[in-house]
Amino acid sequence: MTSRVVKFPTDPHGWAELLPPRDAGPALTRGQPVNGRADWVVIGAGLTGLACARRLAELHPGQEIVVLEARLVGQGASGRNSGFAVAVSHFPGGYKARQGSEYRRVNRINQAGLEILRAQIAAFDISCQWREDGIHHGAADHMAMHEAGHFQRYLEEMEIAHTVLEPDALLSRLGTGHYQAGLHVHAGALVQPAALVRGLADHLPGNVRLYEQCPVLAIESGRQLTLQLTNGTVRTDNVVVATNYEAGKLGLLARRLTATTLSGSVTRILSDDERSGLGSLDQWGLLSLHGGGATVRLTADGRLCVRNTAEFYGAQFLSDCQLAQRQTAHRKAFEVRFPQLKHVPFEFAWSGVEGISRNGTNFFGRQKTGVFFAGGYNGSGLSRGTAFGTALADYASGGQSSLIEDCLASAPASWVPPRPFLDIAAALTVRARFKGVGRDR
């Protein structure tokens, strides 16, 4: 298997932009392990890759695990999401009793990842604004309000702890009268995602070596697997690819996994007076019950964040010019929800890419001899990616567990057409995603 790629684009945006600059660790030099050998190589230092590397180090304390990250830690997808670590997934449409076992399987994976993150944040005292007060779901227009009924029945049938919220209750909690129906799922957490990823990377076990700004350009099969880097090679018997939507650059799942580019904006820190008009909660996160609706957060440090665009853009980040254009949509969504804060400017904007499959499934397992992959989380990568990465380390090491069984039970992915047909299909999919979004956008 060989695939050569030279582009791993990045930009300075994302949640990492709110943090102090990160200096990359020591560069790879020949023999460390360039033109050398490692027992295990993990490609990608996002949540999946870091979870996998940590678990491999625990399972193989006498072996060397090398993690290769194409960018700086926190600049990839794991540092560009909206910071929702879900415990309970939302399955759109009416509740289907025959799907109960599938609902439970997915939620078990979510909850396993949440438990792992909780334990690691506590063990390493990672400062990442972790708050485990659950997640709000809101509806502002007809289609989303109809979905609120479906979601409520699902929560009731699955005996998932939740609170139904009328408009007055939402206004009291969140400080916005925009939503006409809502539910608060008691399980789940909010986090500053880039701070979380950085903290996890800074507390890896002693037998893990992390190299940033070190893209893998190709994986070549032979008696051993040879990873081609910009300044040499690394040989190994075991490779874990944890690059999510960029797996196709290394020849994996090119016709099964694609990506959507999202964008959002973050305000400056609100004053005490501005925050006092935002309800009783000092931080919260709300997911729209319409698949194309806005994601909104009040962060622990007093910023409001709005994410409400999604498009097919060849699995790339948006340019600064494009981001400025998308901010028109962010601004409209912000002001209709918080008219009392129209004077508050945005301070940051970012774009991020989510790995998706056509049928909403995930990817887990062996791809080639010695090559393992997990990814395609369809927007739920914080908790699910952590669980998949941990389970993949056990699976690649020959282990067995109920979590591995749950991960392996993911449905096969639907075929994705090549370009230019992909562009047409993606445009139609995005259009369908926003159909009927109305006031939820």
Buried (B, 14 or more C-beta within 10 A) or exposed (E): BEBEBEEBEEBEBBBBBBBEEBEBBEEBEEEBBBBBBBBBBBBBBBBBBBBBBBBBBEBBEEEBBBBBBBBBBBBBBBBBBBBBBBBBBBBEEEBEEEBEEBBEBBBBBBBBBBBBBBEBBEEEEBEBBBBBBBBBBBBBBBBBBBBBBBBBEBBEEBEBEBBEBEBEBBBBBBBBBBBBBBBBBBBBBBBBBBBBBBBBBEBBEEBBBBBBBBBBBBBBEEEBBBBBBEEBBBBBBBBBBBBBBBBBBBBBBBEBBBBBBBBBBBBBBBEEEBBEEBBEBEBBBBBBBBBBBBBBBBBBEBBBBBBBBBBBBEBEBBEEEBBEEBBEBBBBBBBBBBEEBEEBEBEBBBBBBBBBBBEBBBBBBEBBEBBBBBBBBBBBBBBBBBBBBBBBBBBBEEEEEEBBEBBEBBEEBEEBBEEEEBBEBBEEBBEEBBEBBBBBB
